[in-house]
């Protein structure tokens, strides 16, 4: 869950090439819209910043198209709405903005995890990816609870593209390299002489065509190219010229070009359920061409990575604990008895979270991992006491009964003191609710269960008196049968 923080960020991305003056005007036009909110203390606007951790820059004009407004909220005790609610309110308030991309967000209490919802489209052709992204964006916008639906591809710029026709070039006897050199000279210029003297200065002498004369495909198509025979032909006689979108950012993943469609989720809606709907849409309705694929990202991707890493940590922790107990008790069965209390504690966490509607967040998984060491400590105390009773000459049943009785108070007091100590941090902040709740639930269930579970399992596995009695009865029955057979 999102924490109730004191900062809300409003990010704006204007078209590429926007000047500082235009960005300043847009910023000044947006700031008055925050004055009506009593929850906002003041708003800090920056030009050139793209995220809360970036510093504004003024070295390149291309960065002036990014704006960042940081709304500083009043204290939690002085406002009626949380920061999450303020994000939703500001999104509705600024929905009119159509001069660029605008998003409202807040920092979560945990590590950054990306967008709440994200679908990555992978393929080779940008035009196809852009069409698929537009279709995906339209679908996500229809889902209740989604906000700030954006596409990662930024195509504010344009470019003139010439595609040569090999057949036409061969017919006229013109090589593709010659055509490329001509276009390169038009765009970048042709260096006639290096270090040419202009008074006391030395400069390269470069000639180039006026780029303003080639602002559209028709102008570029009329550029005359000389053939080997000396004849002049227009560039369109050698191929096609078109004006296409020029992506300002190209991302690749798995060696393919990728475009991401991202969205936020309003408070009260489930990220997991919305992500499942998007996955179903991508599977059944998106109709990807051959060679194209999709994958989820954002929070879902980070959660999968986090869960996978914590599962590996749990497995390693269990193996290390088991190995240590085998060395300590010199017995695999006794080590297994100590380890079996862990599933009881984990099942208690799931039951507790289900009853109280607490989400199984990453901090909660950390709490489950911490339980491995905490609940095992109390189990070691009881098993060690039973072993000492056996060394004193007591029977298995007497050792188990005395060990469980004598360790009842220390185990309960230890668990109770830990639970009481965790209550303040569990109730203080939602981000720690999962961590504290997991440990409290695990200690509660395992503390009660281990007082009955460990003694019963220990006696079942190590008390041979029952099996000896059964063997004696079998021997007596056999002897009686033999005596009866001989008599007959």
TAZISUL-V818986 format. One record per backbone hydrogen bond with DSSP energy under -0.5 kcal/mol. NH is the residue of the N-H (numbers start at 0). CO is the residue of the C=O. If there is no record, write none. Layout:
# TAZISUL-V818986
nh: <NH NH>
co: <CO CO>
This chain:
# TAZISUL-V818986
nh: <4 7 8 9 10 10 11 12 13 13 14 17 22 23 24 25 26 27 28 29 30 31 32 33 34 36 37 39 40 40 41 43 44 45 47 47 53 62 63 64 65 66 67 68 69 70 70 71 71 72 72 73 77 78 78 85 86 87 88 89 90 91 92 93 94 96 100 102 104 116 118 119 120 121 122 125 128 129 130 131 132 133 134 135 136 137 138 139 140 141 141 142 142 145 146 149 149 151 154 156 158 160 160 162 162 163 164 165 168 169 170 171 172 173 178 179 180 181 182 183 184 185 186 187 188 188 189 191 191 192 195 197 199 200 202 204 205 206 210 212 213 219 220 221 221 222 224 226 227 229 232 234 234 235 236 237 238 239 241 243 243 245 246 247 250 250 252 255 256 257 258 260 261 261 262 263 265 268 270 273 274 275 276 277 278 279 280 281 282 283 284 285 291 292 294 296 298 299 300 301 302 303 304 305 306 307 308 309 310 311 312 313 314 315 316 317 318 319 320 321 322 323 324 325 326 327 328 329 334 335 336 337 338 339 340 341 343 344 345 346 347 348 349 350 351 352 353 354 355 356 357 360 364 365 366 367 368 369 370 371 371 372 372 373 374 375 375 376 377 378 379 380 381 382 383 384 385 386 387 388 389 390 391 392 393 398 399 400 401 402 403 404 405 406 407 408 410 411 412 413 414 415 416 417 418 419 420 421 422 423 425 426 427 428 431 432 432 433 435 436 437 438 439 440 441 442 443 444 445 446 447 448 449 450 451 452 453 454 455 456 457 458 459 460 461 462 463 467 468 469 470 471 472 473 474 475 476 477 478 479 480 481 482 483 484 485 486 487>
co: <2 70 104 68 8 102 66 100 11 64 98 14 18 19 20 21 22 23 24 25 26 27 29 30 31 33 35 36 38 71 71 69 42 67 45 65 50 59 60 61 62 11 45 9 43 7 68 41 69 5 70 38 74 74 75 81 82 83 84 85 86 87 88 89 91 93 12 10 8 262 260 294 258 292 256 123 124 125 126 127 128 129 130 131 132 133 134 135 136 137 138 138 139 142 263 147 261 259 152 245 243 158 241 160 239 161 237 163 164 165 166 167 168 168 174 175 176 177 178 179 180 181 182 183 183 184 206 189 204 204 202 200 197 197 195 192 203 189 208 209 210 215 216 217 218 219 232 230 171 226 224 220 222 220 233 234 234 162 160 158 241 156 244 153 248 257 255 252 122 250 120 118 149 259 116 146 144 265 268 269 270 271 272 273 274 275 276 277 278 279 280 280 288 121 119 117 114 296 296 297 298 299 300 301 302 303 304 305 306 307 308 309 310 311 312 313 314 315 316 317 318 319 320 321 322 323 324 325 330 331 332 333 334 335 337 338 339 340 341 342 343 344 345 346 347 348 349 350 351 352 352 358 360 361 362 363 364 365 366 367 368 368 369 369 370 370 371 372 373 374 375 376 377 378 379 380 381 382 383 384 385 386 387 389 388 394 395 396 397 398 399 400 401 402 404 404 406 407 408 409 410 411 412 413 414 415 416 417 418 419 421 422 423 424 428 428 429 429 431 432 433 434 435 436 437 438 439 440 441 442 443 444 445 446 448 448 449 449 451 452 453 454 455 456 457 458 461 463 464 465 466 467 468 469 470 471 472 473 474 475 476 477 478 479 480 481 482 483>
